[in-house]
Amino acid sequence: MFFELGIGALLAFAALLLLSAFRILREYERGVVFQLGRFWRVKGPGLVLLIPGVQQMVRVDLRTVVLDVPPQDVITRDNVSVKVNAVLYFRVLDPQKAIIQVEDFLMATSQLAQTTLRAVLGKHELDELLAERERLNLDIRQVLDAQTDAWGIKVANVEIKHVDLNESMIRAIARQAEAERERRAKVIHAEGELQASEKLMQAAEMLGRQPGAMQLRYMQTLGSIAGDKSSTIVFPLPIEMLKGFVDK
C-alpha cells in the first residue's frame, strides 16, 4: 500500500515537473532563457520547452509602452520657472539587452526621461518652449533614443503635454501680447500714412505740371462745397482763373 502511494506521488511529481517545463509565449512576447545562470538564447513566440531546475525564462513584452512622464520643474534659459510633463512611446527591440544590461528597463527609462526633459528644456527660452514644441519633442527623442540604445530600447516618440505657468507669468505674457498687438497696429497705421502721403505727393506733382487739371480740381471742390446749403461759404478765387476773361 505504501509502495503504491509512493509510486503515485512520484508520478504526480513527475507530471507537475513535466508541466512546469512547458511555456506558451504570445505573438508579442519573447522569453530570455538562462541556463544555470548564464544567458542561453531568446525563444518564442509559441510553445517553449525548458529543463526544470536547469533553465529559467524571463518574459519580455515587445509591444509599444506608453509612459507618462510626471510634471518636472524646469528653469528655462531666460530664468522662468515652469512645470512640464510629457508622454513617452517606446518598445523593446532587443530582449537580451533589456534584461541583462539594466535591472528594470521600465524604471530606468522613466527616470532617464525625467532628467532628459529637464536638461533639454532648460537650454531653451520660454518663447521657444511655447511655440516650438515639435522641434523640442524631436530633440528630447533623439537624446533618449541614443541613451537607451544600449538597453535594446527604441524610443519612437516624445510629446510635451502641458506647460504650466504661475499667474504672474501668465499676466506678463498677456501684457506682452497686448503690447505686440498695439505695436503692429501702429506700424500698419504708419505704413498707411506713408503710402497716402506718397500718393498725395504724386497727385500734387501731376497737378502742378498741368494748370488746367488744377483748375478742374478747383471747380470740383467748389461743386462739392456748394452742395452743403446749411451755411454760407466764402471761397477765394485764384487770379489765374480770371486771366482768360481779362484778356478778352
Secondary structure, DSSP 8 states (H G I E B T S, - for coil): -HHHHHHHHHHHHHHHHHHHTEEEE-TTEEEEEEETTEEEEEE-SEEEE--TTTEEEEEEE-S-EEEEEEEEEEE-TTS-EEEEEEEEEEEES-HHHHHHT-S-HHHHHHHHHHHHHHHHHTTS-HHHHHH-HHHHHHHHHHHHHHHHGGGTEEEEEEEEEEEE--HHHHHHHHHHHHHHHHHHHHHHHHHHHHHHHHHHHHHHHHHHH-HHHHHHHHHHHHHHHHT-TTS-------GGGGHHHHH-
